[in-house]
C-alpha cells in the first residue's frame, strides 16, 4: 500500500554563497524557511523539484524535505533540516 504524501518544501544550497535556501511560491529563493512554499501534492512537488534542479546557475543539490505546516511557516520534521 502506498504511503500517504506528506507536505514538502524544495530546498537547496546557493551556488555562490553555499547558504541553505528555500523555493518560494513565487519562484524566488529565500534564506528564510518561513518563506518556503509548502507543497501538499506529490505531482506538484515533483514539478517544483524539476524546476529547481534546472537552475544550475543558481542552486546545487536541490531536494524535497518533509515539513509540518504551522502558523509560523513550515517546520522541519527531520533533525537534518532543523540543523541546516
C-alpha angles and dihedrals in degrees: 000000000000118000117248113256113252124207115277142187129205112241133175143153121270106250096221103032102028092226121145109256136184131214113241128211090254093054098258126127116236133186089213116088090206088067095055120116110246107219119203100173120077096213091049090048091055092049092050091049092050090050091051093047090055091059093084091150090061111028143027130201100017115185143155117262127194116243141173113229114233140165089265094051130269118338121206118246096199128061090232091064092042089052094048 
